[in-house]
Amino acid sequence: MNSLSVVESAFRFHRQDLVDLVLEIRNIVARVNPSATERIGSSGLTFFDADKGGTITGGICFVDIQENHVRLRFGLGAFLDDPKSLLSGDQLYMRYMDISSFDDAPWTDIEALIQASANLDGSILNKFNR
C-alpha cells in the first residue's frame, strides 16, 4: 500500500470528514488483506489482490469520494452474503453502499463485507461468462 502521507495528499482538496471515511476503509482493507494492492485515483482508492488477478477478479473494493458521501463498491458484490441488505445496485455483478457519516457507519458489517470480498475467488465469473 501507499504511505499514509501520499494518500492524504491525493485527497487534500476533498472534505476531511469524507477523507476520514476513506482512511478507515483503507485501515480495514489493510487488516483483512495486508498484501492488497492499492491504486489511487482522482476521487478514490481501488484495492485488489494481485495474486488473484486485477481489479475485478482479484478485487476487494473501490472507495469513491462523492459530493456528500463515500461510495464503497464491490466488483463482485452480487456474490457477497449481505444479510442486512446494505448493498444496492442493479448492475450485473457490482454492488455498492453509500456512507455519509463516520459515526453512523456500520463498521462491523463493512468489515465483514470487505473480508467476504477479499475471500471471493474471481474465477466464479467463469461459471457465468460462458
N, CA, C and O atoms as CSV, one atom per row, in Angstrom:
chain,resi,resn,atom,element,x,y,z
A,1,MET,N,N,0.846,-1.184,0.000
A,1,MET,CA,C,0.000,0.000,0.000
A,1,MET,C,C,0.883,1.236,0.000
A,1,MET,O,O,2.057,1.196,0.368
A,2,ASN,N,N,0.287,2.313,-0.418
A,2,ASN,CA,C,0.989,3.596,-0.417
A,2,ASN,C,C,1.145,4.105,1.014
A,2,ASN,O,O,0.459,3.646,1.927
A,3,SER,N,N,2.048,5.049,1.194
A,3,SER,CA,C,2.188,5.637,2.533
A,3,SER,C,C,0.955,6.490,2.831
A,3,SER,O,O,0.292,6.986,1.920
A,4,LEU,N,N,0.665,6.646,4.104
A,4,LEU,CA,C,-0.480,7.450,4.523
A,4,LEU,C,C,-0.357,8.879,4.006
A,4,LEU,O,O,-1.353,9.467,3.585
A,5,SER,N,N,0.833,9.441,4.031
A,5,SER,CA,C,1.010,10.825,3.577
A,5,SER,C,C,0.706,10.962,2.086
A,5,SER,O,O,0.178,11.990,1.662
A,6,VAL,N,N,1.025,9.957,1.291
A,6,VAL,CA,C,0.715,10.000,-0.147
A,6,VAL,C,C,-0.799,9.984,-0.350
A,6,VAL,O,O,-1.328,10.742,-1.163
A,7,VAL,N,N,-1.487,9.126,0.385
A,7,VAL,CA,C,-2.945,9.035,0.261
A,7,VAL,C,C,-3.604,10.335,0.733
A,7,VAL,O,O,-4.483,10.872,0.059
A,8,GLU,N,N,-3.182,10.827,1.875
A,8,GLU,CA,C,-3.756,12.084,2.381
A,8,GLU,C,C,-3.510,13.230,1.413
A,8,GLU,O,O,-4.389,14.067,1.207
A,9,SER,N,N,-2.345,13.275,0.827
A,9,SER,CA,C,-2.030,14.330,-0.135
A,9,SER,C,C,-2.914,14.231,-1.377
A,9,SER,O,O,-3.337,15.250,-1.923
A,10,ALA,N,N,-3.190,13.017,-1.817
A,10,ALA,CA,C,-4.019,12.823,-3.009
A,10,ALA,C,C,-5.436,13.363,-2.821
A,10,ALA,O,O,-6.083,13.767,-3.787
A,11,PHE,N,N,-5.913,13.368,-1.583
A,11,PHE,CA,C,-7.293,13.787,-1.317
A,11,PHE,C,C,-7.377,15.081,-0.512
A,11,PHE,O,O,-8.391,15.358,0.129
A,12,ARG,N,N,-6.328,15.854,-0.549
A,12,ARG,CA,C,-6.251,17.078,0.267
A,12,ARG,C,C,-7.313,18.109,-0.095
A,12,ARG,O,O,-7.609,18.986,0.717
A,13,PHE,N,N,-7.890,18.030,-1.283
A,13,PHE,CA,C,-8.895,19.006,-1.687
A,13,PHE,C,C,-10.323,18.515,-1.430
A,13,PHE,O,O,-11.287,19.198,-1.777
A,14,HIS,N,N,-10.455,17.349,-0.833
A,14,HIS,CA,C,-11.774,16.797,-0.505
A,14,HIS,C,C,-12.110,17.114,0.952
A,14,HIS,O,O,-11.226,17.413,1.754
A,15,ARG,N,N,-13.385,17.043,1.276
A,15,ARG,CA,C,-13.823,17.278,2.648
A,15,ARG,C,C,-13.164,16.291,3.596
A,15,ARG,O,O,-13.099,15.095,3.310
A,16,GLN,N,N,-12.677,16.790,4.720
A,16,GLN,CA,C,-11.941,15.944,5.663
A,16,GLN,C,C,-12.800,14.830,6.238
A,16,GLN,O,O,-12.298,13.728,6.463
A,17,ASP,N,N,-14.088,15.086,6.484
A,17,ASP,CA,C,-14.936,14.029,7.032
A,17,ASP,C,C,-15.072,12.859,6.053
A,17,ASP,O,O,-15.185,11.706,6.470
A,18,LEU,N,N,-15.060,13.160,4.752
A,18,LEU,CA,C,-15.142,12.099,3.751
A,18,LEU,C,C,-13.797,11.377,3.614
A,18,LEU,O,O,-13.750,10.160,3.435
A,19,VAL,N,N,-12.727,12.132,3.699
A,19,VAL,CA,C,-11.390,11.521,3.667
A,19,VAL,C,C,-11.223,10.586,4.869
A,19,VAL,O,O,-10.621,9.520,4.739
A,20,ASP,N,N,-11.738,10.967,6.019
A,20,ASP,CA,C,-11.667,10.109,7.203
A,20,ASP,C,C,-12.375,8.771,6.968
A,20,ASP,O,O,-11.904,7.727,7.420
A,21,LEU,N,N,-13.503,8.806,6.262
A,21,LEU,CA,C,-14.203,7.563,5.927
A,21,LEU,C,C,-13.334,6.691,5.026
A,21,LEU,O,O,-13.222,5.484,5.241
A,22,VAL,N,N,-12.723,7.307,4.020
A,22,VAL,CA,C,-11.849,6.572,3.103
A,22,VAL,C,C,-10.688,5.940,3.876
A,22,VAL,O,O,-10.344,4.778,3.659
A,23,LEU,N,N,-10.099,6.712,4.768
A,23,LEU,CA,C,-8.953,6.205,5.525
A,23,LEU,C,C,-9.338,5.050,6.451
A,23,LEU,O,O,-8.548,4.126,6.647
A,24,GLU,N,N,-10.538,5.096,7.018
A,24,GLU,CA,C,-10.978,3.992,7.875
A,24,GLU,C,C,-11.208,2.733,7.041
A,24,GLU,O,O,-10.836,1.636,7.458
A,25,ILE,N,N,-11.808,2.881,5.885
A,25,ILE,CA,C,-11.997,1.724,4.999
A,25,ILE,C,C,-10.632,1.172,4.591
A,25,ILE,O,O,-10.438,-0.043,4.535
A,26,ARG,N,N,-9.704,2.058,4.311
A,26,ARG,CA,C,-8.331,1.655,3.963
A,26,ARG,C,C,-7.709,0.851,5.110
A,26,ARG,O,O,-7.040,-0.154,4.867
A,27,ASN,N,N,-7.923,1.281,6.349
A,27,ASN,CA,C,-7.416,0.545,7.510
A,27,ASN,C,C,-8.019,-0.855,7.591
A,27,ASN,O,O,-7.330,-1.820,7.923
A,28,ILE,N,N,-9.299,-0.952,7.289
A,28,ILE,CA,C,-9.966,-2.261,7.312
A,28,ILE,C,C,-9.361,-3.169,6.255
A,28,ILE,O,O,-9.057,-4.329,6.535
A,29,VAL,N,N,-9.184,-2.659,5.050
A,29,VAL,CA,C,-8.589,-3.464,3.982
A,29,VAL,C,C,-7.194,-3.932,4.390
A,29,VAL,O,O,-6.828,-5.082,4.145
A,30,ALA,N,N,-6.427,-3.059,5.001
A,30,ALA,CA,C,-5.072,-3.415,5.429
A,30,ALA,C,C,-5.087,-4.531,6.473
A,30,ALA,O,O,-4.197,-5.382,6.483
A,31,ARG,N,N,-6.088,-4.533,7.346
A,31,ARG,CA,C,-6.207,-5.612,8.338
A,31,ARG,C,C,-6.621,-6.928,7.679
A,31,ARG,O,O,-6.087,-7.994,7.982
A,32,VAL,N,N,-7.584,-6.819,6.775
A,32,VAL,CA,C,-8.149,-8.000,6.131
A,32,VAL,C,C,-7.151,-8.640,5.162
A,32,VAL,O,O,-7.017,-9.863,5.123
A,33,ASN,N,N,-6.459,-7.818,4.388
A,33,ASN,CA,C,-5.511,-8.329,3.398
A,33,ASN,C,C,-4.301,-7.395,3.349
A,33,ASN,O,O,-4.252,-6.488,2.518
A,34,PRO,N,N,-3.325,-7.611,4.233
A,34,PRO,CA,C,-2.165,-6.716,4.317
A,34,PRO,C,C,-1.366,-6.600,3.021
A,34,PRO,O,O,-0.650,-5.618,2.827
A,35,SER,N,N,-1.477,-7.579,2.139
A,35,SER,CA,C,-0.729,-7.522,0.888
A,35,SER,C,C,-1.549,-6.950,-0.271
A,35,SER,O,O,-1.128,-7.032,-1.425
A,36,ALA,N,N,-2.705,-6.378,0.026
A,36,ALA,CA,C,-3.554,-5.814,-1.027
A,36,ALA,C,C,-2.805,-4.734,-1.808
A,36,ALA,O,O,-2.007,-3.979,-1.253
A,37,THR,N,N,-3.084,-4.684,-3.096
A,37,THR,CA,C,-2.567,-3.621,-3.950
A,37,THR,C,C,-3.546,-2.461,-3.878
A,37,THR,O,O,-4.761,-2.656,-3.926
A,38,GLU,N,N,-3.014,-1.266,-3.763
A,38,GLU,CA,C,-3.831,-0.063,-3.650
A,38,GLU,C,C,-3.507,0.866,-4.814
A,38,GLU,O,O,-2.342,1.167,-5.074
A,39,ARG,N,N,-4.541,1.313,-5.507
A,39,ARG,CA,C,-4.390,2.299,-6.573
A,39,ARG,C,C,-5.118,3.568,-6.163
A,39,ARG,O,O,-6.251,3.528,-5.684
A,40,ILE,N,N,-4.451,4.681,-6.360
A,40,ILE,CA,C,-5.048,5.974,-6.042
A,40,ILE,C,C,-5.589,6.583,-7.322
A,40,ILE,O,O,-4.875,6.703,-8.317
A,41,GLY,N,N,-6.866,6.969,-7.286
A,41,GLY,CA,C,-7.487,7.681,-8.392
A,41,GLY,C,C,-7.787,9.105,-7.964
A,41,GLY,O,O,-7.490,9.492,-6.834
A,42,SER,N,N,-8.365,9.874,-8.843
A,42,SER,CA,C,-8.637,11.285,-8.532
A,42,SER,C,C,-9.670,11.460,-7.429
A,42,SER,O,O,-9.655,12.467,-6.721
A,43,SER,N,N,-10.564,10.496,-7.277
A,43,SER,CA,C,-11.585,10.643,-6.240
A,43,SER,C,C,-11.748,9.404,-5.378
A,43,SER,O,O,-12.786,9.217,-4.743
A,44,GLY,N,N,-10.722,8.554,-5.353
A,44,GLY,CA,C,-10.865,7.386,-4.512
A,44,GLY,C,C,-9.734,6.398,-4.646
A,44,GLY,O,O,-8.707,6.660,-5.272
A,45,LEU,N,N,-9.963,5.242,-4.030
A,45,LEU,CA,C,-8.972,4.175,-3.976
A,45,LEU,C,C,-9.566,2.881,-4.518
A,45,LEU,O,O,-10.768,2.639,-4.412
A,46,THR,N,N,-8.707,2.063,-5.096
A,46,THR,CA,C,-9.077,0.733,-5.545
A,46,THR,C,C,-8.158,-0.255,-4.845
A,46,THR,O,O,-6.945,-0.052,-4.785
A,47,PHE,N,N,-8.741,-1.321,-4.319
A,47,PHE,CA,C,-7.971,-2.349,-3.635
A,47,PHE,C,C,-8.229,-3.690,-4.308
A,47,PHE,O,O,-9.373,-4.048,-4.589
A,48,PHE,N,N,-7.150,-4.426,-4.562
A,48,PHE,CA,C,-7.293,-5.758,-5.134
A,48,PHE,C,C,-6.129,-6.641,-4.726
A,48,PHE,O,O,-5.082,-6.162,-4.289
A,49,ASP,N,N,-6.334,-7.938,-4.879
A,49,ASP,CA,C,-5.315,-8.939,-4.585
A,49,ASP,C,C,-4.678,-9.318,-5.913
A,49,ASP,O,O,-5.269,-10.073,-6.685
A,50,ALA,N,N,-3.501,-8.816,-6.188
A,50,ALA,CA,C,-2.833,-9.033,-7.473
A,50,ALA,C,C,-2.548,-10.509,-7.723
A,50,ALA,O,O,-2.428,-10.923,-8.876
A,51,ASP,N,N,-2.438,-11.306,-6.670
A,51,ASP,CA,C,-2.214,-12.741,-6.851
A,51,ASP,C,C,-3.432,-13.434,-7.459
A,51,ASP,O,O,-3.306,-14.490,-8.078
A,52,LYS,N,N,-4.597,-12.842,-7.281
A,52,LYS,CA,C,-5.833,-13.416,-7.819
A,52,LYS,C,C,-6.203,-12.823,-9.176
A,52,LYS,O,O,-6.969,-13.427,-9.927
A,53,GLY,N,N,-5.669,-11.651,-9.493
A,53,GLY,CA,C,-5.998,-11.010,-10.765
A,53,GLY,C,C,-6.019,-9.510,-10.623
A,53,GLY,O,O,-5.326,-8.938,-9.781
A,54,GLY,N,N,-6.823,-8.879,-11.457
A,54,GLY,CA,C,-6.901,-7.423,-11.471
A,54,GLY,C,C,-7.979,-6.895,-10.552
A,54,GLY,O,O,-8.328,-7.524,-9.553
A,55,THR,N,N,-8.501,-5.738,-10.900
A,55,THR,CA,C,-9.431,-5.042,-10.009
A,55,THR,C,C,-10.803,-5.707,-9.888
A,55,THR,O,O,-11.557,-5.395,-8.966
A,56,ILE,N,N,-11.134,-6.612,-10.798
A,56,ILE,CA,C,-12.407,-7.328,-10.668
A,56,ILE,C,C,-12.162,-8.748,-10.163
A,56,ILE,O,O,-12.671,-9.114,-9.103
A,57,THR,N,N,-11.398,-9.554,-10.894
A,57,THR,CA,C,-11.205,-10.946,-10.462
A,57,THR,C,C,-10.422,-11.033,-9.156
A,57,THR,O,O,-10.593,-11.984,-8.394
A,58,GLY,N,N,-9.571,-10.057,-8.896
A,58,GLY,CA,C,-8.845,-10.007,-7.633
A,58,GLY,C,C,-9.343,-8.898,-6.743
A,58,GLY,O,O,-8.739,-8.588,-5.716
A,59,GLY,N,N,-10.451,-8.300,-7.143
A,59,GLY,CA,C,-10.955,-7.111,-6.479
A,59,GLY,C,C,-11.378,-7.318,-5.046
A,59,GLY,O,O,-11.977,-8.333,-4.690
A,60,ILE,N,N,-11.054,-6.333,-4.231
A,60,ILE,CA,C,-11.530,-6.299,-2.847
A,60,ILE,C,C,-12.623,-5.242,-2.758
A,60,ILE,O,O,-13.755,-5.548,-2.382
A,61,CYS,N,N,-12.291,-4.000,-3.102
A,61,CYS,CA,C,-13.309,-2.952,-3.121
A,61,CYS,C,C,-12.768,-1.695,-3.786
A,61,CYS,O,O,-11.566,-1.536,-3.997
A,62,PHE,N,N,-13.697,-0.818,-4.105
A,62,PHE,CA,C,-13.415,0.511,-4.623
A,62,PHE,C,C,-14.004,1.495,-3.621
A,62,PHE,O,O,-15.085,1.249,-3.085
A,63,VAL,N,N,-13.332,2.579,-3.362
A,63,VAL,CA,C,-13.821,3.586,-2.424
A,63,VAL,C,C,-13.782,4.925,-3.144
A,63,VAL,O,O,-12.708,5.417,-3.490
A,64,ASP,N,N,-14.947,5.511,-3.370
A,64,ASP,CA,C,-15.050,6.748,-4.141
A,64,ASP,C,C,-15.616,7.874,-3.292
A,64,ASP,O,O,-16.632,7.703,-2.619
A,65,ILE,N,N,-14.961,9.012,-3.324
A,65,ILE,CA,C,-15.476,10.195,-2.637
A,65,ILE,C,C,-16.467,10.885,-3.567
A,65,ILE,O,O,-16.116,11.321,-4.663
A,66,GLN,N,N,-17.706,10.973,-3.108
A,66,GLN,CA,C,-18.767,11.669,-3.832
A,66,GLN,C,C,-18.960,13.046,-3.189
A,66,GLN,O,O,-18.188,13.430,-2.311
A,67,GLU,N,N,-19.968,13.777,-3.612
A,67,GLU,CA,C,-20.173,15.131,-3.084
A,67,GLU,C,C,-20.445,15.147,-1.579
A,67,GLU,O,O,-19.855,15.944,-0.849
A,68,ASN,N,N,-21.338,14.267,-1.116
A,68,ASN,CA,C,-21.739,14.288,0.294
A,68,ASN,C,C,-21.610,12.942,0.998
A,68,ASN,O,O,-22.140,12.759,2.094
A,69,HIS,N,N,-20.918,12.017,0.383
A,69,HIS,CA,C,-20.757,10.691,0.968
A,69,HIS,C,C,-19.587,9.967,0.306
A,69,HIS,O,O,-19.000,10.448,-0.663
A,70,VAL,N,N,-19.273,8.819,0.848
A,70,VAL,CA,C,-18.289,7.931,0.251
A,70,VAL,C,C,-19.056,6.713,-0.247
A,70,VAL,O,O,-19.912,6.172,0.453
A,71,ARG,N,N,-18.738,6.294,-1.459
A,71,ARG,CA,C,-19.373,5.103,-2.018
A,71,ARG,C,C,-18.368,3.955,-1.966
A,71,ARG,O,O,-17.277,4.038,-2.530
A,72,LEU,N,N,-18.755,2.897,-1.286
A,72,LEU,CA,C,-17.963,1.684,-1.191
A,72,LEU,C,C,-18.547,0.688,-2.187
A,72,LEU,O,O,-19.698,0.271,-2.061
A,73,ARG,N,N,-17.737,0.312,-3.183
A,73,ARG,CA,C,-18.235,-0.576,-4.246
A,73,ARG,C,C,-17.485,-1.902,-4.225
A,73,ARG,O,O,-16.301,-1.977,-3.896
A,74,PHE,N,N,-18.221,-2.936,-4.588
A,74,PHE,CA,C,-17.664,-4.282,-4.688
A,74,PHE,C,C,-17.922,-4.791,-6.095
A,74,PHE,O,O,-19.073,-4.932,-6.509
A,75,GLY,N,N,-16.848,-5.068,-6.832
A,75,GLY,CA,C,-16.971,-5.508,-8.221
A,75,GLY,C,C,-17.742,-6.803,-8.381
A,75,GLY,O,O,-18.401,-7.013,-9.399
A,76,LEU,N,N,-17.667,-7.663,-7.397
A,76,LEU,CA,C,-18.407,-8.925,-7.403
A,76,LEU,C,C,-19.408,-8.956,-6.251
A,76,LEU,O,O,-19.668,-10.005,-5.661
A,77,GLY,N,N,-19.956,-7.799,-5.950
A,77,GLY,CA,C,-20.869,-7.653,-4.821
A,77,GLY,C,C,-22.109,-8.517,-4.888
A,77,GLY,O,O,-22.685,-8.855,-3.854
A,78,ALA,N,N,-22.532,-8.883,-6.093
A,78,ALA,CA,C,-23.714,-9.734,-6.236
A,78,ALA,C,C,-23.489,-11.112,-5.613
A,78,ALA,O,O,-24.448,-11.822,-5.310
A,79,PHE,N,N,-22.228,-11.486,-5.423
A,79,PHE,CA,C,-21.897,-12.798,-4.858
A,79,PHE,C,C,-21.633,-12.752,-3.358
A,79,PHE,O,O,-21.343,-13.784,-2.751
A,80,LEU,N,N,-21.729,-11.568,-2.751
A,80,LEU,CA,C,-21.450,-11.431,-1.323
A,80,LEU,C,C,-22.692,-11.709,-0.488
A,80,LEU,O,O,-23.808,-11.363,-0.875
A,81,ASP,N,N,-22.483,-12.329,0.645
A,81,ASP,CA,C,-23.562,-12.515,1.605
A,81,ASP,C,C,-23.833,-11.154,2.243
A,81,ASP,O,O,-22.936,-10.547,2.827
A,82,ASP,N,N,-25.057,-10.684,2.130
A,82,ASP,CA,C,-25.434,-9.358,2.618
A,82,ASP,C,C,-26.717,-9.475,3.444
A,82,ASP,O,O,-27.776,-9.020,3.011
A,83,PRO,N,N,-26.630,-10.081,4.628
A,83,PRO,CA,C,-27.842,-10.360,5.405
A,83,PRO,C,C,-28.610,-9.113,5.840
A,83,PRO,O,O,-29.814,-9.190,6.084
A,84,LYS,N,N,-27.945,-7.981,5.940
A,84,LYS,CA,C,-28.629,-6.747,6.358
A,84,LYS,C,C,-29.017,-5.875,5.169
A,84,LYS,O,O,-29.469,-4.744,5.348
A,85,SER,N,N,-28.843,-6.391,3.970
A,85,SER,CA,C,-29.207,-5.673,2.736
A,85,SER,C,C,-28.603,-4.270,2.686
A,85,SER,O,O,-29.290,-3.291,2.396
A,86,LEU,N,N,-27.321,-4.197,2.970
A,86,LEU,CA,C,-26.620,-2.912,2.937
A,86,LEU,C,C,-26.238,-2.505,1.524
A,86,LEU,O,O,-26.041,-1.322,1.247
A,87,LEU,N,N,-26.133,-3.480,0.632
A,87,LEU,CA,C,-25.659,-3.202,-0.717
A,87,LEU,C,C,-26.809,-2.893,-1.658
A,87,LEU,O,O,-27.887,-3.481,-1.575
A,88,SER,N,N,-26.546,-1.949,-2.556
A,88,SER,CA,C,-27.516,-1.539,-3.569
A,88,SER,C,C,-26.893,-1.758,-4.937
A,88,SER,O,O,-25.710,-2.071,-5.066
A,89,GLY,N,N,-27.722,-1.583,-5.947
A,89,GLY,CA,C,-27.223,-1.642,-7.315
A,89,GLY,C,C,-27.923,-2.703,-8.122
A,89,GLY,O,O,-28.354,-3.733,-7.601
A,90,ASP,N,N,-28.028,-2.429,-9.411
A,90,ASP,CA,C,-28.688,-3.377,-10.296
A,90,ASP,C,C,-27.810,-3.751,-11.487
A,90,ASP,O,O,-28.289,-4.301,-12.478
A,91,GLN,N,N,-26.522,-3.444,-11.377
A,91,GLN,CA,C,-25.607,-3.896,-12.409
A,91,GLN,C,C,-25.457,-5.400,-12.294
A,91,GLN,O,O,-25.897,-5.998,-11.311
A,92,LEU,N,N,-24.845,-6.009,-13.280
A,92,LEU,CA,C,-24.743,-7.456,-13.311
A,92,LEU,C,C,-24.093,-8.015,-12.052
A,92,LEU,O,O,-24.656,-8.904,-11.413
A,93,TYR,N,N,-22.912,-7.507,-11.683
A,93,TYR,CA,C,-22.200,-8.027,-10.516
A,93,TYR,C,C,-21.881,-6.958,-9.470
A,93,TYR,O,O,-21.798,-7.267,-8.281
A,94,MET,N,N,-21.705,-5.720,-9.891
A,94,MET,CA,C,-21.294,-4.627,-8.997
A,94,MET,C,C,-22.406,-4.288,-8.010
A,94,MET,O,O,-23.577,-4.193,-8.377
A,95,ARG,N,N,-22.012,-4.107,-6.748
A,95,ARG,CA,C,-22.917,-3.615,-5.719
A,95,ARG,C,C,-22.179,-2.554,-4.920
A,95,ARG,O,O,-20.949,-2.527,-4.896
A,96,TYR,N,N,-22.936,-1.681,-4.266
A,96,TYR,CA,C,-22.313,-0.578,-3.534
A,96,TYR,C,C,-23.130,-0.211,-2.314
A,96,TYR,O,O,-24.290,-0.598,-2.169
A,97,MET,N,N,-22.488,0.548,-1.441
A,97,MET,CA,C,-23.199,1.176,-0.331
A,97,MET,C,C,-22.641,2.577,-0.162
A,97,MET,O,O,-21.449,2.806,-0.363
A,98,ASP,N,N,-23.495,3.502,0.205
A,98,ASP,CA,C,-23.091,4.879,0.455
A,98,ASP,C,C,-22.952,5.092,1.955
A,98,ASP,O,O,-23.791,4.656,2.743
A,99,ILE,N,N,-21.866,5.777,2.337
A,99,ILE,CA,C,-21.580,6.042,3.745
A,99,ILE,C,C,-21.464,7.548,3.907
A,99,ILE,O,O,-20.596,8.177,3.303
A,100,SER,N,N,-22.339,8.126,4.722
A,100,SER,CA,C,-22.388,9.579,4.863
A,100,SER,C,C,-21.735,10.098,6.130
A,100,SER,O,O,-21.320,11.255,6.195
A,101,SER,N,N,-21.645,9.243,7.134
A,101,SER,CA,C,-21.169,9.706,8.437
A,101,SER,C,C,-20.314,8.635,9.094
A,101,SER,O,O,-20.663,7.455,9.083
A,102,PHE,N,N,-19.202,9.051,9.660
A,102,PHE,CA,C,-18.322,8.121,10.354
A,102,PHE,C,C,-19.055,7.467,11.528
A,102,PHE,O,O,-18.975,6.253,11.718
A,103,ASP,N,N,-19.754,8.262,12.296
A,103,ASP,CA,C,-20.423,7.752,13.498
A,103,ASP,C,C,-21.585,6.819,13.187
A,103,ASP,O,O,-21.892,5.928,13.978
A,104,ASP,N,N,-22.237,7.015,12.039
A,104,ASP,CA,C,-23.390,6.194,11.689
A,104,ASP,C,C,-23.041,4.997,10.811
A,104,ASP,O,O,-23.910,4.180,10.507
A,105,ALA,N,N,-21.795,4.886,10.405
A,105,ALA,CA,C,-21.389,3.787,9.522
A,105,ALA,C,C,-21.419,2.458,10.274
A,105,ALA,O,O,-20.972,2.385,11.418
A,106,PRO,N,N,-21.936,1.417,9.647
A,106,PRO,CA,C,-21.966,0.088,10.280
A,106,PRO,C,C,-20.611,-0.615,10.098
A,106,PRO,O,O,-20.480,-1.524,9.279
A,107,TRP,N,N,-19.612,-0.183,10.869
A,107,TRP,CA,C,-18.239,-0.611,10.633
A,107,TRP,C,C,-18.047,-2.125,10.728
A,107,TRP,O,O,-17.277,-2.691,9.953
A,108,THR,N,N,-18.713,-2.774,11.635
A,108,THR,CA,C,-18.578,-4.232,11.755
A,108,THR,C,C,-19.088,-4.907,10.489
A,108,THR,O,O,-18.467,-5.847,9.994
A,109,ASP,N,N,-20.211,-4.435,9.965
A,109,ASP,CA,C,-20.782,-5.007,8.747
A,109,ASP,C,C,-19.915,-4.676,7.529
A,109,ASP,O,O,-19.756,-5.502,6.630
A,110,ILE,N,N,-19.365,-3.479,7.508
A,110,ILE,CA,C,-18.481,-3.084,6.408
A,110,ILE,C,C,-17.250,-3.991,6.396
A,110,ILE,O,O,-16.826,-4.458,5.339
A,111,GLU,N,N,-16.683,-4.234,7.572
A,111,GLU,CA,C,-15.519,-5.120,7.635
A,111,GLU,C,C,-15.879,-6.528,7.173
A,111,GLU,O,O,-15.092,-7.170,6.477
A,112,ALA,N,N,-17.050,-7.010,7.547
A,112,ALA,CA,C,-17.476,-8.346,7.120
A,112,ALA,C,C,-17.617,-8.413,5.599
A,112,ALA,O,O,-17.233,-9.410,4.988
A,113,LEU,N,N,-18.162,-7.367,4.987
A,113,LEU,CA,C,-18.299,-7.334,3.535
A,113,LEU,C,C,-16.932,-7.287,2.853
A,113,LEU,O,O,-16.705,-7.973,1.857
A,114,ILE,N,N,-16.035,-6.484,3.388
A,114,ILE,CA,C,-14.684,-6.390,2.816
A,114,ILE,C,C,-13.971,-7.735,2.959
A,114,ILE,O,O,-13.304,-8.187,2.029
A,115,GLN,N,N,-14.109,-8.369,4.112
A,115,GLN,CA,C,-13.497,-9.688,4.325
A,115,GLN,C,C,-14.059,-10.698,3.331
A,115,GLN,O,O,-13.306,-11.455,2.719
A,116,ALA,N,N,-15.371,-10.709,3.171
A,116,ALA,CA,C,-16.008,-11.643,2.239
A,116,ALA,C,C,-15.546,-11.382,0.808
A,116,ALA,O,O,-15.300,-12.319,0.049
A,117,SER,N,N,-15.432,-10.129,0.451
A,117,SER,CA,C,-14.981,-9.777,-0.894
A,117,SER,C,C,-13.533,-10.212,-1.109
A,117,SER,O,O,-13.189,-10.730,-2.172
A,118,ALA,N,N,-12.692,-10.002,-0.106
A,118,ALA,CA,C,-11.287,-10.404,-0.205
A,118,ALA,C,C,-11.158,-11.924,-0.319
A,118,ALA,O,O,-10.198,-12.423,-0.907
A,119,ASN,N,N,-12.106,-12.648,0.234
A,119,ASN,CA,C,-12.069,-14.110,0.198
A,119,ASN,C,C,-12.666,-14.701,-1.071
A,119,ASN,O,O,-12.473,-15.884,-1.349
A,120,LEU,N,N,-13.385,-13.899,-1.842
A,120,LEU,CA,C,-14.015,-14.403,-3.061
A,120,LEU,C,C,-12.968,-14.869,-4.058
A,120,LEU,O,O,-11.883,-14.297,-4.160
A,121,ASP,N,N,-13.307,-15.892,-4.772
A,121,ASP,CA,C,-12.468,-16.376,-5.859
A,121,ASP,C,C,-13.051,-15.813,-7.151
A,121,ASP,O,O,-14.151,-16.186,-7.557
A,122,GLY,N,N,-12.318,-14.926,-7.785
A,122,GLY,CA,C,-12.793,-14.265,-9.000
A,122,GLY,C,C,-13.111,-15.214,-10.129
A,122,GLY,O,O,-13.783,-14.833,-11.087
A,123,SER,N,N,-12.634,-16.457,-10.032
A,123,SER,CA,C,-12.941,-17.415,-11.098
A,123,SER,C,C,-14.427,-17.787,-11.100
A,123,SER,O,O,-14.901,-18.465,-12.012
A,124,ILE,N,N,-15.148,-17.344,-10.088
A,124,ILE,CA,C,-16.600,-17.559,-10.061
A,124,ILE,C,C,-17.250,-16.990,-11.325
A,124,ILE,O,O,-18.297,-17.467,-11.763
A,125,LEU,N,N,-16.620,-15.967,-11.904
A,125,LEU,CA,C,-17.149,-15.368,-13.127
A,125,LEU,C,C,-17.131,-16.348,-14.286
A,125,LEU,O,O,-17.967,-16.245,-15.184
A,126,ASN,N,N,-16.207,-17.290,-14.294
A,126,ASN,CA,C,-16.125,-18.264,-15.373
A,126,ASN,C,C,-17.397,-19.081,-15.489
A,126,ASN,O,O,-17.756,-19.522,-16.581
A,127,LYS,N,N,-18.078,-19.286,-14.380
A,127,LYS,CA,C,-19.326,-20.050,-14.379
A,127,LYS,C,C,-20.443,-19.296,-15.084
A,127,LYS,O,O,-21.376,-19.901,-15.611
A,128,PHE,N,N,-20.343,-17.966,-15.090
A,128,PHE,CA,C,-21.427,-17.153,-15.629
A,128,PHE,C,C,-21.117,-16.557,-17.000
A,128,PHE,O,O,-22.025,-16.081,-17.681
A,129,ASN,N,N,-19.876,-16.574,-17.405
A,129,ASN,CA,C,-19.466,-15.948,-18.670
A,129,ASN,C,C,-19.153,-16.990,-19.730
A,129,ASN,O,O,-18.121,-16.908,-20.396
A,130,ARG,N,N,-20.006,-17.937,-19.885
A,130,ARG,CA,C,-19.792,-18.980,-20.899
A,130,ARG,C,C,-20.684,-18.766,-22.074
A,130,ARG,O,O,-20.646,-19.544,-23.027
